[in-house]
Amino acid sequence: MLKFTEKLFGWCYKLLMKFDFNETIAAYLSLFVNIAILCFIAYFVYVIFRFVLVTIMAIVAKKTKTKFDDLLVSNQTAKYISHLIPLVFIYKSVPIILKHFIYWEGIFGRLVAVYIILLILWIVRSILNALRDHLKNIPEYSDKPIDSYVQVIMIALWILGVVIIVAKIFDINTDTLVKTLGAVSAVLILIFRDTILGFVASVQVSVNDMVRIGDWITMDKFGADGDVIEINLATVKVRNFDNTTTTIPTYSLISDSFRNWRGMINSDGRRIKRHVLIKTSSIHFIQEEDLEGFKKIQLLKPYIEKKQSDINKHNQINSIDKSLPINGRNLTNFGLFRKYLTNYLENYPGLNKDMTLLCRHLQPTAHGIPLEIYAFSTDKRFVNHEYIMSDIFDHIIASVSYFDLEIFEIPSNKNSASEA
C-alpha cells in the first residue's frame, strides 16, 4: 500500500525535475496535482464504498428477520463507515504528498487524525443508538433505562476521544496526559457532578427496579402525575394525564420521595376509599314496630329477622326493661345502614370480593360521623374505576333517607335566608 501510494503521488515531482524545473516550483506544482488526484480518488472511493455498504446492508436488512440491521440502516451506520475508508487513505497519503512541506504535513496530518477519531466516535454512537432502539422493542428490556447506559458509554468514549485528540494535537504522550487529568480530577468531578449523580441514580433505579418506562408515577414536588416515557442519564420524562410533559432530574428519584402506581396496576383491584358525613343527630334506636318497614328492604330482611330473634332472646333472658330503648340490646338506623351497604357491596358486580371490602365509620368530627367505603374495583382503568365509585356513592346518597339518616352539608346562603 505504501509503495503504491509513493508511486501514485511521486511521479509528478520526478517528471517536473526531469524537465529541469526549479525544485521549489516543482514541489508546489506537484502538490497541487497530488491534491487534485487525492480529492478525486478519495471521492471515488467514498462513492463506491457508500454504494456497496449501503446496498449490502439494505439487502441484508430485508432478508433477515431481526430488526437490528434495519435500525443500523435507519441510523446511517453504513454511510458513516463509508466516510471512514477514504479518510484513512487520505491520512496515509498526507506524509507523501506533503513530503516537501514538513510544517504543513504535521498540521494536516493531525487534523485528519482528529477527524478520523471523531468519525469513529460517531460510528460507535450510531451503532449504540441502533442497539438501544432494538432493545426497546424487546419486552424484557423495553422498561429499562437503556438511554442512561448508552449515554454513560458515550461519555466514557468521548472522554477517551478527547484525551487522544489533545495528545495528538499537542504531541503529548497519552500516559502523561492521563496522569495530568488525574491530578485535576477534582475539577473534572465538579464539572461533571450532575452527570455522575445521574449515572449513580440510573444504576440504582435500574438495580432496585424503582421505575420503569411505562410506570405511572406521582411526584408532587415537580408536579408530575402520569406515565414515564423516557429515562436517561440526566432526566426522567413523565407525560402527565393532561398531556403536558414534566422533566424530573434522575437523581431526585433516589433523593426525594415519589409514588409509583405499578403495584396497583399489577394487583387484582384498584382501591376505593371515600366517605360521606352522616349527621350525628339523625342516628337513633329503632323501635320494634319500625322493623317491619325495614324488612321490606330485601338485602336486610334475613339479617333483621336473625338479629331481632337474638336480641329478643337476650332481653328476655336478662329481664330487660324495654320501656326505654336504651336498655338492653337494640338495633340502630346507622347500624342497619352499614349492614345494608356491606350487603350491597358484596352483591355489586364491579368489586373484587377476594380483597378487602368493608363499610366502616371513622372518628366523629364536628361535621358528623364519616361513613367510609373501603373496597377494590376489578377494573383498574381510570375512567371505569371512577364510574364504579360514582355509581356506588350515587346509591349510598340516595339510600340514606330510607334509614332516617341525613348527610351533612354546609348550608348555602340561599338556604340560610329561606330558613330565616
C-alpha positions as CSV (number, residue, x, y, z in Angstrom):
1,M,0.0,0.0,0.0
2,L,2.8,2.4,0.9
3,K,4.8,1.7,-2.3
4,F,1.6,2.2,-4.4
5,T,0.9,5.5,-2.7
6,E,4.5,6.7,-3.2
7,K,4.3,5.8,-6.9
8,L,0.9,7.5,-7.2
9,F,1.9,10.8,-5.7
10,G,5.6,10.8,-6.5
11,W,5.6,10.7,-10.3
12,C,4.7,14.4,-10.9
13,Y,7.6,15.7,-8.9
14,K,10.1,13.3,-10.6
15,L,8.7,14.3,-14.0
16,L,9.0,18.0,-13.3
17,M,12.6,17.6,-12.1
18,K,13.4,15.8,-15.4
19,F,12.3,18.8,-17.2
20,D,14.7,20.9,-15.1
21,F,12.0,22.8,-13.1
22,N,13.1,24.7,-10.1
23,E,12.9,22.5,-7.0
24,T,10.5,24.8,-5.2
25,I,8.3,25.3,-8.2
26,A,8.3,21.5,-8.9
27,A,7.3,20.9,-5.3
28,Y,4.3,23.4,-5.4
29,L,3.1,22.2,-8.8
30,S,3.3,18.5,-7.8
31,L,1.5,19.5,-4.6
32,F,-1.5,20.9,-6.5
33,V,-1.6,17.9,-8.8
34,N,-1.4,15.5,-6.0
35,I,-4.1,17.3,-4.0
36,A,-6.4,17.1,-7.1
37,I,-5.6,13.4,-7.5
38,L,-6.1,12.8,-3.8
39,C,-9.5,14.5,-3.8
40,F,-10.6,12.6,-6.9
41,I,-9.6,9.2,-5.6
42,A,-11.0,9.9,-2.1
43,Y,-14.3,10.9,-3.5
44,F,-14.3,7.9,-5.9
45,V,-13.6,5.5,-3.0
46,Y,-16.3,7.2,-0.9
47,V,-18.9,6.9,-3.6
48,I,-18.0,3.2,-4.3
49,F,-17.9,2.1,-0.7
50,R,-21.0,4.1,0.2
51,F,-22.9,2.4,-2.6
52,V,-21.6,-1.0,-1.8
53,L,-22.1,-0.8,2.0
54,V,-25.5,0.9,1.9
55,T,-26.8,-1.5,-0.7
56,I,-25.4,-4.6,1.0
57,M,-26.8,-3.5,4.4
58,A,-30.2,-2.7,2.9
59,I,-30.4,-6.1,1.2
60,V,-29.3,-7.9,4.4
61,A,-31.9,-5.9,6.4
62,K,-34.7,-7.0,4.1
63,K,-33.6,-10.7,4.1
64,T,-33.1,-11.2,7.8
65,K,-35.9,-11.4,10.4
66,T,-34.1,-9.3,13.1
67,K,-34.8,-5.6,13.3
68,F,-31.3,-4.7,14.4
69,D,-29.9,-4.4,10.9
70,D,-32.9,-2.3,9.9
71,L,-32.1,0.1,12.8
72,L,-28.4,0.2,11.6
73,V,-29.7,1.3,8.2
74,S,-32.0,4.0,9.7
75,N,-29.2,5.3,11.9
76,Q,-27.0,5.6,8.7
77,T,-24.1,3.5,10.1
78,A,-23.0,2.3,6.6
79,K,-22.9,6.0,5.5
80,Y,-20.5,6.9,8.3
81,I,-18.3,3.9,7.7
82,S,-18.0,4.8,4.0
83,H,-16.6,8.2,5.1
84,L,-14.0,6.5,7.2
85,I,-12.3,4.5,4.4
86,P,-11.3,7.5,2.2
87,L,-10.2,9.3,5.3
88,V,-7.8,6.6,6.2
89,F,-6.5,6.7,2.7
90,I,-6.0,10.5,3.0
91,Y,-4.3,10.1,6.4
92,K,-1.8,7.6,4.8
93,S,-1.2,9.8,1.8
94,V,-0.6,13.2,3.6
95,P,3.0,12.4,4.6
96,I,3.9,11.5,1.0
97,I,2.0,14.5,-0.6
98,L,3.5,17.0,1.9
99,K,6.9,15.4,2.0
100,H,8.5,18.7,1.0
101,F,6.3,20.7,3.4
102,I,7.2,19.3,6.8
103,Y,5.3,22.1,8.8
104,W,2.1,21.6,6.9
105,E,2.4,17.8,7.0
106,G,2.2,17.9,10.8
107,I,-0.8,20.2,10.8
108,F,-2.9,18.4,8.2
109,G,-1.9,15.0,9.5
110,R,-3.2,15.9,12.9
111,L,-6.4,17.5,11.6
112,V,-7.2,14.4,9.5
113,A,-6.4,12.2,12.6
114,V,-8.8,14.3,14.7
115,Y,-11.5,13.9,12.1
116,I,-11.0,10.1,12.0
117,I,-11.3,9.9,15.8
118,L,-14.5,12.0,15.7
119,L,-15.9,9.9,12.9
120,I,-15.1,6.6,14.8
121,L,-17.0,8.0,17.8
122,W,-19.9,8.9,15.5
123,I,-19.9,5.4,14.1
124,V,-19.9,3.9,17.5
125,R,-22.7,6.3,18.5
126,S,-24.9,5.2,15.6
127,I,-24.3,1.5,16.5
128,L,-25.2,2.1,20.1
129,N,-28.3,4.1,19.1
130,A,-29.4,1.2,16.9
131,L,-28.8,-1.3,19.8
132,R,-30.8,1.0,22.1
133,D,-33.7,1.1,19.7
134,H,-33.5,-2.7,19.2
135,L,-33.6,-3.4,23.0
136,K,-36.5,-1.1,23.5
137,N,-38.5,-3.4,21.1
138,I,-37.8,-6.4,23.3
139,P,-40.3,-6.8,26.1
140,E,-37.6,-7.8,28.7
141,Y,-35.7,-4.6,28.1
142,S,-38.4,-2.1,27.0
143,D,-38.9,-0.7,30.5
144,K,-35.2,-0.5,31.4
145,P,-33.3,2.9,31.3
146,I,-31.3,1.9,28.1
147,D,-30.8,5.6,27.3
148,S,-28.8,6.1,30.5
149,Y,-26.4,3.2,29.7
150,V,-25.9,4.4,26.2
151,Q,-25.1,7.9,27.5
152,V,-22.7,6.6,30.0
153,I,-20.8,4.6,27.4
154,M,-20.7,7.6,25.1
155,I,-19.5,9.9,27.8
156,A,-16.6,7.5,28.6
157,L,-15.8,7.2,24.9
158,W,-15.9,11.0,24.4
159,I,-13.6,11.5,27.3
160,L,-11.2,8.9,25.8
161,G,-11.5,10.5,22.4
162,V,-10.8,14.0,23.8
163,V,-7.7,12.7,25.6
164,I,-6.4,11.1,22.4
165,I,-7.2,14.2,20.3
166,V,-5.4,16.5,22.8
167,A,-2.5,14.1,22.9
168,K,-2.4,14.1,19.0
169,I,-2.7,17.8,18.5
170,F,-0.1,18.8,21.1
171,D,2.1,15.7,20.5
172,I,1.8,14.7,24.2
173,N,2.3,11.2,25.4
174,T,-1.1,9.7,26.3
175,D,0.1,8.3,29.7
176,T,1.4,11.7,30.7
177,L,-1.9,13.4,29.7
178,V,-3.9,10.8,31.7
179,K,-1.7,11.4,34.8
180,T,-2.2,15.2,34.4
181,L,-6.0,14.6,34.2
182,G,-5.8,12.6,37.3
183,A,-4.2,15.5,39.1
184,V,-7.2,17.7,38.1
185,S,-9.8,15.1,38.8
186,A,-11.4,17.2,41.5
187,V,-12.1,19.9,38.9
188,L,-13.5,17.3,36.5
189,I,-15.8,15.9,39.2
190,L,-17.1,19.3,39.8
191,I,-17.7,19.9,36.1
192,F,-19.4,16.5,35.6
193,R,-21.2,16.5,39.0
194,D,-24.7,16.2,37.6
195,T,-23.6,13.6,35.1
196,I,-22.0,11.5,37.8
197,L,-25.1,11.8,40.1
198,G,-27.3,11.0,37.2
199,F,-25.3,7.9,36.4
200,V,-25.4,6.7,40.0
201,A,-29.1,7.3,40.2
202,S,-29.7,5.5,36.9
203,V,-27.9,2.4,38.2
204,Q,-29.8,2.4,41.5
205,V,-33.1,3.0,39.7
206,S,-32.4,0.0,37.4
207,V,-30.9,-2.3,40.0
208,N,-33.7,-1.7,42.6
209,D,-36.4,-1.7,39.9
210,M,-37.8,1.6,41.3
211,V,-39.1,3.0,38.0
212,R,-39.7,1.5,34.5
213,I,-40.7,3.1,31.3
214,G,-44.5,3.0,31.2
215,D,-44.9,3.2,35.0
216,W,-47.5,5.7,36.4
217,I,-45.7,7.8,39.0
218,T,-46.7,10.8,41.1
219,M,-44.2,13.3,42.3
220,D,-45.8,16.4,43.8
221,K,-42.6,18.3,44.2
222,F,-42.2,18.5,40.4
223,G,-46.0,18.5,39.6
224,A,-45.6,15.1,37.9
225,D,-48.6,12.8,37.6
226,G,-48.5,10.4,34.6
227,D,-46.6,7.8,32.7
228,V,-42.8,7.6,32.4
229,I,-41.9,7.8,28.7
230,E,-38.1,8.2,28.9
231,I,-35.3,7.5,31.4
232,N,-31.9,8.8,30.6
233,L,-28.7,9.8,32.4
234,A,-29.8,13.3,33.4
235,T,-33.6,13.3,33.4
236,V,-36.8,11.3,33.6
237,K,-39.6,12.4,31.3
238,V,-43.2,12.0,32.5
239,R,-46.2,12.5,30.3
240,N,-48.9,13.8,32.6
241,F,-52.6,12.9,32.2
242,D,-53.3,16.5,30.9
243,N,-50.8,15.7,28.0
244,T,-48.1,18.0,29.4
245,T,-44.6,16.8,30.0
246,T,-42.7,17.0,33.2
247,T,-38.9,16.6,33.3
248,I,-37.5,15.3,36.6
249,P,-33.8,15.1,37.4
250,T,-32.9,11.4,37.6
251,Y,-31.1,11.9,40.9
252,S,-34.3,13.2,42.5
253,L,-35.8,9.7,42.2
254,I,-33.4,8.4,44.9
255,S,-33.1,11.6,46.9
256,D,-36.8,12.6,47.1
257,S,-40.0,10.6,47.6
258,F,-42.4,9.7,44.8
259,R,-45.3,7.3,44.3
260,N,-45.2,4.5,41.8
261,W,-48.6,3.0,41.0
262,R,-47.2,-0.1,39.3
263,G,-48.2,-2.2,42.3
264,M,-51.8,-1.2,42.0
265,I,-51.8,-1.8,38.2
266,N,-50.3,-5.3,38.7
267,S,-52.7,-6.1,41.6
268,D,-56.2,-7.6,41.3
269,G,-58.0,-4.4,42.1
270,R,-57.9,-0.6,42.4
271,R,-58.8,0.8,45.8
272,I,-62.0,2.8,46.5
273,K,-61.6,4.8,49.7
274,R,-64.2,7.5,50.2
275,H,-66.6,8.6,52.8
276,V,-69.8,10.6,53.4
277,L,-70.6,12.5,56.6
278,I,-73.7,11.4,58.5
279,K,-75.3,13.9,60.8
280,T,-74.9,12.6,64.4
281,S,-78.3,14.0,65.4
282,S,-80.0,11.7,62.8
283,I,-78.8,8.5,64.5
284,H,-81.3,6.8,66.8
285,F,-82.6,3.4,68.1
286,I,-85.2,1.6,66.0
287,Q,-88.5,0.7,67.7
288,E,-89.9,-2.8,67.3
289,E,-92.8,-1.6,65.2
290,D,-90.5,0.2,62.8
291,L,-88.6,-3.0,61.9
292,E,-91.4,-4.3,59.7
293,G,-90.8,-1.4,57.4
294,F,-87.0,-2.1,57.2
295,K,-87.8,-5.8,56.4
296,K,-89.1,-4.7,53.0
297,I,-85.5,-4.0,52.1
298,Q,-84.6,-7.3,50.5
299,L,-80.9,-7.1,51.4
300,L,-81.7,-6.6,55.1
301,K,-84.7,-8.9,55.7
302,P,-82.6,-12.1,56.6
303,Y,-80.3,-10.0,58.8
304,I,-83.1,-8.2,60.6
305,E,-85.0,-11.5,61.3
306,K,-81.9,-13.2,62.7
307,K,-80.8,-10.2,64.7
308,Q,-84.3,-9.5,66.0
309,S,-84.6,-13.1,67.3
310,D,-81.2,-12.9,69.0
311,I,-81.9,-9.5,70.6
312,N,-85.4,-10.6,71.9
313,K,-83.9,-13.8,73.4
314,H,-81.1,-11.9,75.1
315,N,-83.5,-9.2,76.5
316,Q,-85.9,-11.9,77.8
317,I,-83.2,-14.0,79.5
318,N,-81.9,-10.9,81.2
319,S,-85.3,-9.4,82.0
320,I,-84.5,-6.2,80.3
321,D,-86.9,-3.3,80.8
322,K,-87.8,-2.2,77.3
323,S,-89.9,0.8,78.3
324,L,-86.7,2.7,77.5
325,P,-85.0,1.9,74.2
326,I,-81.6,2.4,75.7
327,N,-82.0,-0.6,77.9
328,G,-80.6,-3.9,76.6
329,R,-79.6,-4.7,73.1
330,N,-81.2,-2.6,70.3
331,L,-80.7,-2.0,66.6
332,T,-79.9,1.5,65.3
333,N,-80.7,3.0,62.0
334,F,-77.0,3.7,61.4
335,G,-76.0,0.1,62.1
336,L,-78.7,-1.2,59.8
337,F,-77.5,1.2,57.1
338,R,-73.9,0.0,57.5
339,K,-75.1,-3.6,57.2
340,Y,-77.2,-2.8,54.2
341,L,-74.2,-1.1,52.4
342,T,-72.0,-4.1,53.3
343,N,-74.5,-6.5,51.7
344,Y,-74.9,-4.1,48.7
345,L,-71.1,-4.0,48.1
346,E,-70.9,-7.8,48.4
347,N,-73.5,-8.1,45.6
348,Y,-72.1,-5.3,43.5
349,P,-70.6,-6.9,40.3
350,G,-67.7,-4.4,39.8
351,L,-65.9,-5.1,43.0
352,N,-63.3,-7.8,43.8
353,K,-64.8,-9.9,46.6
354,D,-61.4,-11.6,47.3
355,M,-59.9,-8.3,48.5
356,T,-60.8,-6.1,51.5
357,L,-64.4,-5.0,51.4
358,L,-66.0,-3.1,54.2
359,C,-68.2,-0.3,55.3
360,R,-67.0,1.5,58.5
361,H,-67.4,4.7,60.4
362,L,-64.4,6.7,61.4
363,Q,-63.6,9.1,64.3
364,P,-66.6,11.5,64.7
365,T,-65.9,15.1,63.6
366,A,-67.5,18.5,64.1
367,H,-69.3,17.9,60.8
368,G,-70.7,14.4,61.7
369,I,-69.6,10.8,61.5
370,P,-67.6,9.8,58.4
371,L,-69.1,6.6,56.9
372,E,-66.3,5.2,54.7
373,I,-66.4,2.7,51.9
374,Y,-63.2,0.7,51.6
375,A,-63.2,-1.7,48.6
376,F,-61.3,-2.6,45.4
377,S,-62.8,-2.4,41.9
378,T,-61.9,-5.2,39.5
379,D,-61.5,-2.7,36.6
380,K,-58.4,-0.6,37.2
381,R,-58.7,1.7,34.2
382,F,-59.2,5.3,35.4
383,V,-62.5,6.0,33.7
384,N,-64.1,2.7,34.6
385,H,-62.8,2.9,38.2
386,E,-64.3,6.4,38.6
387,Y,-67.6,5.2,37.1
388,I,-67.8,2.3,39.6
389,M,-67.0,4.5,42.5
390,S,-69.5,7.2,41.4
391,D,-72.2,4.6,40.9
392,I,-71.7,3.2,44.4
393,F,-71.9,6.6,46.0
394,D,-74.9,7.7,44.0
395,H,-76.7,4.7,45.5
396,I,-75.4,5.5,49.0
397,I,-76.5,9.1,48.9
398,A,-80.0,8.1,47.6
399,S,-80.3,5.4,50.2
400,V,-79.7,7.5,53.3
401,S,-83.2,8.9,53.6
402,Y,-84.7,5.3,53.8
403,F,-82.9,4.9,57.1
404,D,-84.0,8.2,58.6
405,L,-80.4,9.5,58.3
406,E,-79.1,12.7,57.0
407,I,-75.9,13.7,55.1
408,F,-74.1,16.7,56.5
409,E,-73.6,19.6,54.1
410,I,-72.8,23.3,54.9
411,P,-76.0,25.3,54.2
412,S,-75.7,27.8,51.3
413,N,-76.6,31.5,51.8
414,K,-79.8,30.9,49.9
415,N,-80.9,28.1,52.2
416,S,-80.0,30.2,55.3
417,A,-82.0,33.1,54.1
418,S,-85.1,30.9,53.4
419,E,-84.9,29.3,56.8
420,A,-84.7,32.7,58.4
